[in-house]
Amino acid sequence: MSGLKSAWELSLERSDKLAPELKNQKKLTKKQKQDIAEIRKEYTARIADRDVTSIDKIRKLPDRVPPEEIGARKAELEEQFRTDKKTLEEEMEKEVEAVRSRKK
């Protein structure tokens, strides 16, 4: 029976094969962890702000555009929000990666 592996051990082996770069990832210092948390917090707030602004603009559409244009304008605003969110998430990941790769 000692030759059998647990599900956890099998999962670890599979994860090593799928993402070997994670195994080589260096440990983060306390300062790096704090910096990364601060970056994520800042970008989460910025994304939330854009979301609230976008929802507010969509909510006010009936007052600003003719009824036949509401659907198209709503789709434009939603697409703009998705684009902005993706851009902010990419910026966040670049900053996080910069913190991870800097010397301790």
Contacts in CASP RR format, 6 or more apart in sequence:
PFRMAT RR
TARGET T0000
AUTHOR 0000-0000-0000
METHOD contacts of the structure
MODEL  1
MSGLKSAWELSLERSDKLAPELKNQKKLTKKQKQDIAEIRKEYTARIADR
DVTSIDKIRKLPDRVPPEEIGARKAELEEQFRTDKKTLEEEMEKEVEAVR
SRKK
5 13 0 8 1.000
15 22 0 8 1.000
16 23 0 8 1.000
25 100 0 8 1.000
28 36 0 8 1.000
28 100 0 8 1.000
29 104 0 8 1.000
32 99 0 8 1.000
32 100 0 8 1.000
32 102 0 8 1.000
32 104 0 8 1.000
35 99 0 8 1.000
36 96 0 8 1.000
36 99 0 8 1.000
36 100 0 8 1.000
39 92 0 8 1.000
39 95 0 8 1.000
39 96 0 8 1.000
39 99 0 8 1.000
40 92 0 8 1.000
40 96 0 8 1.000
43 88 0 8 1.000
43 89 0 8 1.000
43 91 0 8 1.000
43 92 0 8 1.000
43 95 0 8 1.000
46 88 0 8 1.000
47 85 0 8 1.000
47 88 0 8 1.000
47 89 0 8 1.000
50 81 0 8 1.000
50 84 0 8 1.000
50 85 0 8 1.000
50 88 0 8 1.000
51 81 0 8 1.000
51 85 0 8 1.000
54 77 0 8 1.000
54 78 0 8 1.000
54 80 0 8 1.000
54 81 0 8 1.000
57 77 0 8 1.000
58 74 0 8 1.000
58 77 0 8 1.000
58 78 0 8 1.000
61 70 0 8 1.000
61 71 0 8 1.000
61 73 0 8 1.000
61 74 0 8 1.000
61 77 0 8 1.000
62 70 0 8 1.000
65 73 0 8 1.000
END
